[in-house]
Amino acid sequence: MHWIDPDSLPETRGTVTRFLLNPHGELDGFVLGQSRQVHFPPHLSKQIARYVATGDTVRVRGLKPRGVDMIAAVAVTTKDGRAIIDEGPDHDARHRKAAVELRPMEATGEVLLRLYGPKGELRGALLDDGTSLRMPPHAADALSDYLEPGAHVHAWGHGMKSRFGRSIEVDEIAHLVDESGSGD
């Protein structure tokens, strides 16, 4: 979003509580407080990882898509005042997806919040253990009941884990059923 002047955009402040990973192992967002997703392009991943930590208070200037609690960041100002601005990808050195080995993974937990792409399109969910469940928008729309906050799910797919968390590209997902019985 290099063409947008970040100073013309509204500013949101908050504390970073979790990082979000894309299926390639790159940071592509974080959560402010309990539920506000901040999305940024993966070409900012290294700068964000270097200058922002969980627990830091940051300022974000960006665009908010209609109907979702998410900000597509154009600029992030760190706790020490460093401005990380989306100038677009470096055209001299094309952004390459991280070379990570995806392995079979599964995750079980409660959905804390839905995850969105930069235009507000549903792309997955964040589980209570910090795992990002990711899927293409058409699949996320079809499986939206599974991605509803409060849903308890079990997901299978291929993913990766780093010091920032886990991300799984979902192949299958199911609602967890309480097998404790109803006391009959």
N, C-alpha and C positions, 0 to 999 in steps of 0.2 A: 504494500500500500504506500509506496514511496511518493505518490502524487498527492497524498492528503497531508495538509499541515496539521500536525498533532496539537498545536496550540489552539486550534479552532474547535477542538473536540472536548466534550465534557470529561471531567476527571473523577475517577473513583479511587478511593483509598481503602486499604484493607490489609489484613495479615495473611500471608501465604501459609496455608495449612497442609496442602498436598501438592505434589507435582503430578502432571499427567503425561503419559508416554504414548507415542503413536506405535503402531505395530512394528516399526523399524528400530525402535529403541531410542528415538529422539524425543526430547521434550517438545511438546506442542501446546502446553498450557499449564495452568495451575489453578487451584481453588483458593478464593479469598473467603475467609471465615468458614461458615459451614456449607454454603451452597452456591456461591457465585463463581461460575467458570470463567476464566480468562483464557482465550485462545490466542496463540501467536503462531506464525509460520515456523516450520522446523529449521529454517536457515538462521533463526535467532537462538536455537537450542544451546549452542556453546556459550554464547554471551550470558544468557539467563543462568545456565548452570554455574558459570564462574562468579557471577555477581549477586545472585539471589539465593537465599536459603529459607528453608521452612522456619517459620516464626518471624521472618522479616516483615516489616510494614512497608508496602510499596504504593506508588501512585500509578494509575493506569489511565491512559487516554486512548479511546477507541470508539468503535461503532457498536451499537446494540441492535441486533436483529429483533424484529417484531415477535412478541409472544414467548420469548425464552429469556431465562436469567443468565445471560452470557454476554461477554464483551469481546469483540474481535480487536485485539490490541494493535494500535499503531505505534504507541510508545509506552515504555515501562520505565519509571524512575525508581531507582533502588533507594535503600535506606540512607545511603551516604550521598545521594544526589546525582548519581551517575545516570544519564539518560541513554536507554537502549531503544533506538528508533528503527522501525522497519523501513529501510531504504530500498526494499526489494532485494531479491537474490543477487549475489555478486555475479555479474555476467562474464567476468574474466575467468572465474573458477566456478564452473557450474556446480550447483548444489547436488551432491550425491547422497543417496540414502545410506545411512549407516550400514556397514557390513556386519550384521549380527546374525548369529545362527539361531533360527527359530526352532524351538523344540516342542514336542507335544506337551500341553499343559491343561490343567483344569482348575476351576475355581468355584468355590461355594460361598454364598454369603447374601447379605441384604443389600439391595440397591439403595445407595445414598442419594445419587443424583444422576440425571440423564446427561450424556455428553453430546455436544453439538459441534458441527463444523463451522467454519468462519462465516457462513451465510445463514446460520441458524438451523441447518439441516441436522436431524437426529442421526447420530453416528455410533451410539453405544451407551454404556453406563459405567459408573464408578461404584465398586462394591465397598462395603464397610472395612475390608482389610486393605484397601488402597489399590486393588487391582482394577485396571481399566479394561473393560470389555469393549472391543471395537468391531465394527462391521460396516459394510457399505450402506449408504443412505436407504436404498431400496429394501435391503434386508432389515434394517433398523425399523423402518416404517411398518413392515409386515410383522415384526416381532415386538412392536411397541409395548404390549402388555407385560412382557418380560422385563422391560427396561423402566418400568414405573417405580418411582421411589417407594420403598417399603416392601417391594416384591422380594421374595427369597428364591434365589435361582442357583442352578448348577450349570456351569458352562464348560465346554470342551473346545479345544482348538490348538493352534500353534502360537507360541509367544516367546517372550523373553523377560528376563529380570535384570535389573540394575540397582544401583544404590538409590535411585529415585523411585523405584516401585516395579510393578509388573504390568505387562500389557499382553492381552490375548486377542488374537484375531479369531473370532468365534466361528466355529463350524456347526456346533449344536448347542442348544440351550433348553433347559427344562425348569419348570417351577418345582421347588422343593415342597414335598408333602409332609406334614407333621404325622409321623408314624407312632406317636406316643399313645394313641388310642383315645377314645372319647369317654372312657370309664364304663363301658357297657358290662 
